[in-house]
Amino acid sequence: MGLFNDIVSKVSSFATSLFGSSAQAADTAQPAAASAAPSISQVDVDAVLKELAAKAGQPLNYKESIVDLLKLLGLDSSLQARQALADDLHYTGDKNDTATMNVWLIKQVYTELANNGGKIPAGWGH
């Protein structure tokens, strides 16, 4: 899953650079992971994205907008990239109906992050 893997990689690496470890940023009682390449299951996605948003220098609605989430992570947010992400995540709708596709994408990205063990707030993607 090309772009989705890029999302996971960015969130994981930002967690490490922002908080000094890949442990869940908001839970300091949990020990840091020993691996150099953190998995999403060790990441408090909400904490990472909040921290990035605070430093973004512009308001980004990353909780509800796939374009803003991709921008926040420094990834390509073009229509072509989002259509490729839709393919990666097995979107079956009309990719030319970008509004519907974008709503589905943001929910699906957060659902997939949660399915892979990432901590996200209730209601994101579900």
C-alpha positions in Angstrom: 0.0 0.0 0.0 2.1 2.8 -1.3 0.8 6.1 0.1 -0.7 4.5 3.1 2.7 3.0 4.0 4.1 6.5 3.6 1.5 7.8 6.1 2.4 5.1 8.6 6.1 5.8 8.1 5.7 9.6 8.5 3.6 9.3 11.7 6.1 6.8 13.2 9.1 8.8 12.3 7.5 12.1 13.6 6.7 10.3 16.8 10.3 9.4 17.3 11.6 12.9 16.4 9.0 14.8 18.4 8.9 12.7 21.5 12.3 11.0 21.5 11.0 7.5 21.2 8.4 5.5 19.4 6.5 4.9 22.7 3.0 6.3 22.9 3.7 10.0 23.3 0.9 10.7 25.8 1.7 7.7 28.0 5.1 8.1 29.6 4.5 5.1 31.9 4.8 2.8 28.9 8.4 1.8 28.1 9.9 2.9 24.8 10.2 0.3 22.1 13.6 -1.2 21.5 13.3 -1.3 17.7 14.9 1.5 15.6 12.0 1.4 13.1 8.8 2.0 15.1 5.6 0.4 14.1 2.3 2.3 14.2 1.2 0.1 17.1 3.6 2.1 19.4 2.3 5.5 18.4 -0.3 7.8 19.9 -1.4 9.2 16.5 -3.5 11.9 18.1 -0.5 13.3 20.0 1.8 13.3 17.0 -0.8 15.0 14.8 -1.6 17.6 17.4 2.1 18.4 17.9 2.6 18.7 14.1 -0.5 20.9 13.7 0.8 23.2 16.4 4.0 23.7 14.4 2.4 23.8 11.0 2.1 27.6 10.8 -1.4 27.3 9.1 -4.7 25.9 10.2 -5.1 22.3 8.9 -8.3 20.3 9.5 -6.4 17.0 9.5 -9.1 15.2 11.5 -11.7 15.6 8.7 -9.7 16.4 5.6 -7.5 13.9 3.8 -5.8 16.8 1.9 -4.9 18.5 5.2 -3.7 15.3 6.8 -1.4 14.7 3.8 -0.2 18.3 3.9 0.5 18.0 7.6 2.6 14.9 7.0 4.5 16.6 4.1 3.0 14.1 1.6 1.6 14.7 -1.9 -2.1 15.7 -1.5 -2.8 16.0 -5.3 -5.9 14.3 -6.8 -3.7 11.7 -8.4 -2.1 10.8 -5.1 -5.5 10.6 -3.4 -6.8 8.4 -6.2 -3.8 6.1 -5.8 -4.4 6.0 -2.0 -8.0 5.1 -2.8 -6.7 2.2 -4.9 -4.4 1.2 -2.1 -7.3 1.1 0.4 -9.7 -0.7 -2.0 -12.1 2.2 -2.6 -15.0 0.9 -4.8 -16.7 4.2 -5.4 -16.3 6.7 -8.2 -12.9 8.3 -7.9 -14.1 11.3 -10.0 -16.5 12.1 -7.2 -13.7 13.6 -5.2 -15.8 14.9 -2.3 -17.2 11.5 -1.5 -13.9 9.8 -2.1 -12.1 12.3 0.2 -14.6 11.7 3.0 -14.2 8.0 2.7 -10.4 8.3 2.5 -10.0 10.2 5.8 -12.2 7.8 7.6 -10.5 4.8 6.1 -7.0 6.1 6.8 -7.8 6.5 10.5 -9.6 3.2 10.6 -6.5 1.5 9.1 -4.2 3.2 11.5 -6.3 2.0 14.4 -6.5 -1.5 12.9 -2.7 -1.5 12.8 -2.6 -0.6 16.5 -2.3 3.1 16.3 -4.0 5.1 19.1 -6.6 7.4 17.7 -9.5 9.1 19.5 -12.9 7.5 19.4 -14.9 8.6 16.4 -11.9 9.2 14.1 -12.6 6.9 11.1 -15.1 4.7 12.8 
